[in-house]
Amino acid sequence: MGVLVMTGCVTPFRPGAPKGAIDVIAHRGASAYAPENTLAAFALAKEMNADWFELDCTLSRDGHVVVIHDDTLDRTTNGEGPVRDRTLAELKQLDAGSWKDPRFAGERLPLLVEALELARERRIGVYIEIKNAQDDSALMTDIMKMAGDRKRMTPEMKRAMHRMIENSGTRNWNLRARSSQSFANTAWPARSSSNPSRRSSAPSPATKPRASASKCWPSRTRTIRNAGRVT
């Protein structure tokens, strides 16, 4: 089960469209024009005036947070097999661009921290979808057994479930923790998540209007924004 995280706190500015306008989110970057989930696609999203780009991430075999959508390498790289079976060094050798267009030959799978650094430098917001790093069906069964027929979550049960998840050794827990560390590594102190006013001003991903920029160009972006502007 994936988790969608908004990372407004990792930028030294408030991302998003002007007040009253529709936010334009580039799905996996400007993926209609550049190979999805690459730095080239994220940079192009900014050039096309998107307000945010969305990306997906998972873990390499040696525990690095890598940006890629699929569980396997076959569709978007010249590699084969599960992403989780390759180390970061092996993943960085793969070509993640030629499948889209020969001019993107040599484009590499980025680390999450590299994507966040680009977002900070280009002043664009980021949505992150954390993919499954392993099948946690057995863990979910244990959690459901612990919950039993109870109709409300008590603080004690919540702590017990957290301990169960943490002690399970699931890679999904590690992925969550390492993704959070990536935020910390790229955060600017002036906009850290410890600032209550910053947290309260950031809109929730669940309530933000969405318009994919993967098939948008600048003129359409302006049209979408103007159509949604409050007068």
C-alpha positions as CSV (number, residue, x, y, z in Angstrom):
1,M,0.0,0.0,0.0
2,G,1.6,3.2,-1.2
3,V,1.7,6.4,0.8
4,L,1.5,9.9,-0.7
5,V,3.6,12.5,1.0
6,M,3.7,16.2,0.3
7,T,7.2,17.7,0.8
8,G,6.5,21.4,0.9
9,C,8.7,21.6,4.0
10,V,11.9,20.7,2.1
11,T,11.8,23.9,0.0
12,P,12.7,27.4,1.1
13,F,9.5,28.8,-0.5
14,R,5.9,28.0,-0.5
15,P,5.2,25.7,-3.6
16,G,2.0,25.8,-5.6
17,A,0.1,28.1,-7.9
18,P,-0.9,31.6,-7.0
19,K,-3.8,31.9,-4.6
20,G,-7.1,31.1,-6.3
21,A,-5.5,29.3,-9.3
22,I,-5.4,25.5,-10.0
23,D,-2.2,23.7,-9.2
24,V,-0.6,21.9,-12.1
25,I,1.2,18.7,-11.1
26,A,3.5,16.9,-13.5
27,H,2.9,13.2,-13.1
28,R,6.3,11.5,-12.9
29,G,7.7,14.8,-14.2
30,A,6.9,16.0,-17.7
31,S,6.6,12.4,-18.7
32,A,4.9,12.9,-22.0
33,Y,8.2,14.6,-23.3
34,A,11.0,13.1,-21.2
35,P,11.6,9.7,-19.5
36,E,9.4,9.4,-16.5
37,N,10.9,9.7,-13.0
38,T,14.2,11.2,-14.1
39,L,15.9,14.5,-13.4
40,A,15.3,15.4,-17.0
41,A,11.6,15.0,-16.6
42,F,11.6,16.9,-13.3
43,A,13.6,19.8,-14.8
44,L,11.3,20.0,-17.8
45,A,8.2,20.1,-15.6
46,K,9.6,23.3,-14.2
47,E,10.4,24.7,-17.6
48,M,6.8,24.0,-18.6
49,N,5.6,26.0,-15.6
50,A,4.2,23.1,-13.6
51,D,3.8,23.9,-9.9
52,W,4.7,20.5,-8.6
53,F,6.1,17.2,-9.9
54,E,5.1,13.8,-8.6
55,L,7.5,10.9,-8.3
56,D,7.6,7.3,-7.0
57,C,10.3,5.7,-4.9
58,T,11.4,2.4,-3.5
59,L,14.5,0.8,-2.0
60,S,17.6,-0.7,-3.7
61,R,19.1,-3.9,-2.3
62,D,21.5,-2.0,-0.2
63,G,18.8,0.3,1.2
64,H,19.0,3.5,-0.9
65,V,15.8,5.4,-1.8
66,V,15.7,5.2,-5.6
67,V,13.1,7.0,-7.8
68,I,11.3,4.5,-10.1
69,H,7.6,3.6,-10.5
70,D,7.7,-0.1,-11.3
71,D,8.8,-3.0,-9.1
72,T,11.0,-4.2,-12.0
73,L,13.5,-2.5,-14.3
74,D,12.3,-3.9,-17.6
75,R,9.9,-1.1,-18.8
76,T,11.9,2.1,-18.1
77,T,15.6,1.0,-18.1
78,N,17.8,-1.3,-20.1
79,G,18.0,-3.6,-17.1
80,E,15.8,-6.6,-16.1
81,G,14.4,-8.0,-12.9
82,P,13.3,-6.6,-9.6
83,V,14.6,-3.2,-8.4
84,R,15.1,-4.6,-4.9
85,D,17.7,-7.2,-6.2
86,R,20.1,-4.5,-7.4
87,T,22.5,-2.3,-5.4
88,L,22.6,1.4,-5.9
89,A,25.9,1.1,-7.8
90,E,24.3,-1.4,-10.2
91,L,21.2,0.7,-10.7
92,K,23.3,3.8,-11.5
93,Q,24.8,1.9,-14.4
94,L,21.5,1.5,-16.1
95,D,20.2,3.7,-18.9
96,A,16.8,5.1,-17.9
97,G,16.3,7.4,-20.9
98,S,16.8,5.6,-24.2
99,W,13.5,3.8,-24.0
100,K,11.7,7.2,-24.3
101,D,13.9,8.8,-27.0
102,P,17.6,8.4,-28.1
103,R,18.4,11.9,-27.1
104,F,17.9,10.9,-23.4
105,A,20.5,8.1,-23.6
106,G,22.5,7.9,-20.5
107,E,19.8,9.4,-18.2
108,R,20.1,7.6,-14.8
109,L,17.7,6.5,-12.1
110,P,17.9,9.3,-9.5
111,L,18.0,9.0,-5.8
112,L,15.2,10.7,-3.9
113,V,17.6,13.2,-2.4
114,E,18.8,14.2,-5.9
115,A,15.2,14.9,-6.9
116,L,14.6,16.9,-3.8
117,E,17.8,18.9,-4.4
118,L,16.6,19.7,-7.9
119,A,13.2,20.8,-6.6
120,R,14.8,23.1,-4.1
121,E,17.1,24.7,-6.7
122,R,14.4,25.1,-9.3
123,R,11.7,26.2,-6.8
124,I,9.1,23.6,-7.6
125,G,7.1,21.5,-5.2
126,V,7.2,17.7,-5.0
127,Y,4.7,15.0,-4.3
128,I,6.2,11.6,-3.4
129,E,4.5,8.2,-3.6
130,I,6.2,5.6,-1.5
131,K,5.9,2.3,-3.3
132,N,5.8,-1.2,-1.7
133,A,9.4,-2.4,-1.0
134,Q,8.1,-5.9,-0.1
135,D,4.9,-7.9,0.4
136,D,3.6,-7.3,3.9
137,S,0.6,-9.5,3.7
138,A,1.7,-11.6,6.7
139,L,2.4,-8.5,8.8
140,M,-1.0,-7.1,7.9
141,T,-2.7,-10.3,9.0
142,D,-0.9,-10.1,12.3
143,I,-2.0,-6.5,12.8
144,M,-5.6,-7.4,12.0
145,K,-5.4,-10.2,14.6
146,M,-4.1,-7.8,17.2
147,A,-7.0,-5.4,16.5
148,G,-9.5,-8.2,16.8
149,D,-13.1,-7.0,17.3
150,R,-12.1,-3.7,19.0
151,K,-14.0,-0.7,17.7
152,R,-11.5,2.0,18.7
153,M,-7.7,2.4,18.8
154,T,-6.3,2.9,22.2
155,P,-2.9,4.6,22.7
156,E,-1.6,1.3,24.1
157,M,-2.7,-0.6,21.0
158,K,-1.2,2.0,18.7
159,R,2.2,1.7,20.5
160,A,2.0,-2.1,20.3
161,M,1.3,-2.0,16.6
162,H,4.1,0.4,16.0
163,R,6.5,-1.9,17.8
164,M,5.2,-4.9,15.8
165,I,5.8,-3.1,12.6
166,E,9.2,-1.8,13.6
167,N,10.4,-5.1,14.9
168,S,9.1,-7.0,11.9
169,G,12.1,-5.8,9.8
170,T,9.9,-4.9,6.9
171,R,11.7,-3.0,4.1
172,N,8.6,-0.8,3.9
173,W,9.4,0.6,7.4
174,N,13.0,1.2,6.3
175,L,11.8,2.9,3.1
176,R,9.6,5.3,5.2
177,A,12.4,6.1,7.6
178,R,15.0,6.6,4.8
179,S,12.6,8.8,2.8
180,S,12.1,11.0,5.9
181,Q,15.8,11.2,6.3
182,S,16.1,12.4,2.7
183,F,13.7,15.3,3.6
184,A,15.9,16.1,6.6
185,N,19.1,16.1,4.4
186,T,17.6,18.6,2.0
187,A,15.6,20.8,4.4
188,W,16.5,24.4,4.9
189,P,16.5,25.3,8.6
190,A,14.3,28.3,8.0
191,R,11.6,26.1,6.6
192,S,12.0,23.0,8.8
193,S,8.9,20.9,9.7
194,S,9.4,22.0,13.3
195,N,7.8,25.3,12.4
196,P,4.1,25.0,13.3
197,S,3.0,27.9,11.1
198,R,4.7,26.2,8.1
199,R,3.0,23.0,8.7
200,S,-0.4,24.6,9.1
201,S,0.0,26.6,5.9
202,A,0.8,23.6,3.7
203,P,-2.3,22.2,2.0
204,S,-3.1,18.6,2.3
205,P,-2.5,16.3,-0.8
206,A,-5.9,14.9,-0.3
207,T,-7.7,18.2,-0.8
208,K,-5.5,19.9,-3.4
209,P,-6.9,20.2,-6.9
210,R,-4.9,18.1,-9.4
211,A,-4.2,18.6,-13.1
212,S,-1.5,16.4,-14.6
213,A,1.2,18.3,-16.5
214,S,2.5,15.2,-18.2
215,K,0.5,16.1,-21.3
216,C,0.5,19.9,-20.8
217,W,2.5,22.5,-22.5
218,P,2.9,26.1,-21.3
219,S,-0.1,27.6,-23.2
220,R,-2.4,24.9,-21.8
221,T,-0.9,25.4,-18.3
222,R,-1.9,29.0,-18.5
223,T,-5.4,28.1,-19.8
224,I,-5.9,25.7,-16.9
225,R,-4.8,28.2,-14.3
226,N,-7.0,31.0,-15.8
227,A,-10.0,28.7,-15.8
228,G,-9.6,27.9,-12.2
229,R,-8.8,31.4,-11.0
230,V,-11.2,32.9,-8.4
231,T,-12.4,36.4,-9.3
